[in-house]
Amino acid sequence: MKYFAIILFILISCGKSTEKQTLENFDLEKLDVFNNEEINIFIQSFLLNQEPNQKEDLLSDINFTKYIGNNLTKDSLILNEKNLRMVSQKELDSLISKEDWKFIRKQINDNRDYLIDKKFFKQKVLDFDSLKIENEKYTKNTVKITDSLKKINMAAAKEYVKQSDLEYLKFTKKFTPILHIDKPLFTKDKKLVIFSYSTYSGPLSAFSETAIYEFRDKKWRKIKSVRMMIS
């Protein structure tokens, strides 16, 4: 009887550990912050469960985009006080405890790659690294040609720059408007999350924000914008 009880306990424990999270039965307390699929499910739950007065703004920004980068990069800039444009480190520390900062650093220093799962997003998923390489190659080539023309004819160089700006607009249409989401960073109790995202539609048409959200009454409420960029 004793051994039967032990075996039964093991079977029950294993059954609980293998229960998968889904969007329909998502449980924030059970969220594994180091599990790629669960992070994707969280992002969906987070977007759907915004406070009513802020839900429309966030979703309109995100739903406007046609593409999404596949990498959920880790926002290590949050650890650098120089990058905190809208809040002091002291104010940030009043919201997030030292133990929570340790947990956040653990998430940032985690060397696993986190990727967008296309089944959770309506946008077409683009390979972030390939896109970055293609952009850098295009820019490098433009600069090289411009520098060569400057040595021969400054007027020709200026004309080329004007034309290249128009060509770049055509070039960016292949992957814009695009959305990038950073991997959400959680406090230990998961009641606070640092959520960062950016949208890009072309030159002088970009937006990014990092904000702290609090989970209260089954809704996510923005309590502090940490960093914002508009161009």
Summary of the structure (lengths in Angstrom):
residues: 231
radius of gyration: 22.5
end to end distance: 70.4
largest distance: 93.7
contacts: 602
relative contact order: 0.16
helix: 51%
strand: 22%
